Amino acid sequence: MSGPQRLIGGIEAGGTKFVCAVGDADGRIARLATVQTRDPDATLAETVAFFRTAAADLGPIAALGVASFGPLDLDPTSPDHGSLTRTPKPGWSGINLRTHLSQALACPVTVDTDVNGAGLGEGMLGAGRGLDCFAYLTVGTGIGGGLIVEQRPVHGLLHPEMGHLLVRRHPGDQTFRGCCPFHGDCLEGLASGTAIMDRQGHSLSGNKPDDPICDIVADYIGQLCSALFLLASPRRIIIGGGVMSSGALFPPVRAKVASQLEGYVGGLSNGADFAELIVPPALGDRAGITGALLMGAQFQTHKSAVNSSISGSQI
């Protein structure tokens, strides 16, 4: 990228860090920085400073896409559109990311969930390319999921909150109470990175593949995938996040899904049958921030089209 030009901004807003980038409408990144997630005032001030410096150095930012942890108010008719609702992240409930960032940076801002952002990135440039329906899951500090249909994330009453589904207890996991502050032993409360740390004091990276905890976590993630195949019939499920990053859990998750579905979906009867259906993100840990840039680009195109339509109607 050379010379002054209108850039697209993107933020992958997580509970641990905000990944901030400026780039182009094709998801190419020109500048990248990480801001540690602290209280809202400090985190957003550092985030705004990054984009102001980038704009001064590289050119004005045409639009900003924010792929954020949630839950979020995504109703465009709501006065709180773009705000975090009852999030377990202390101090962040009620913070309106869209309003704050659009006022601070004087550019249009669109907000969606982190998993929808990553799903958009994978749909356009990664493992979801060419698919009319797929799901993107993240299994990390929390668990979330988005359903992408015809390159658009599904919204409705709220947005999908797949991590808070209730699941059947694994036979070897009857005593752990779960860590979700809202539901206790929902999927996130039993199989997230936070739940794993609460159980044993360290992440799965310190476990052997045949340790009981690995079977327990694979079973719960498998239940989510099985439910998705039955409910939404996605052509592929892409799973990212720190818990899945080593790749070691993919074979047991696929085997669990095959066992749980018992050949009911498409005659798929063993883990190998799901090798192309349950996969890691092709964009790796860049899926979220790439998707955020693409969100911003789509929003800027939409705003430009609306403005052109309005101008044309006034002639």
Number of C-alpha atoms within 10 A of each C-alpha: 11 7 8 12 14 17 26 29 33 35 30 29 25 19 19 13 14 25 23 24 30 29 23 23 20 15 25 15 20 15 14 16 13 16 19 16 19 17 12 14 12 12 15 19 13 16 22 17 13 19 24 17 11 20 20 11 11 20 16 20 24 21 26 32 30 32 30 26 20 25 19 25 24 21 16 9 8 10 10 19 18 26 26 22 16 15 17 14 16 11 12 20 17 15 17 19 23 21 16 16 20 16 11 14 18 13 15 19 25 25 26 25 29 28 31 31 32 33 35 30 30 28 26 18 19 18 22 25 14 12 16 15 20 28 28 29 27 26 21 20 20 22 25 27 28 27 25 25 17 12 20 14 21 14 15 8 8 12 21 19 14 21 23 21 15 18 17 11 17 14 7 10 13 8 7 14 14 21 22 20 10 12 14 16 22 23 29 29 27 31 30 29 24 22 25 23 15 16 17 10 10 13 16 22 13 7 12 11 14 8 10 13 19 19 17 18 25 23 25 25 29 24 22 20 27 21 18 19 20 12 9 13 15 20 15 23 27 25 26 28 21 18 25 19 18 12 13 15 18 22 16 19 26 27 20 23 28 23 17 17 21 13 14 11 13 8 11 16 18 17 18 13 16 20 14 14 16 23 19 22 25 16 18 15 14 16 25 31 31 33 32 39 35 30 32 30 26 18 20 22 15 12 14 12 12 12 12 12 11 11 10 9 8 7 5
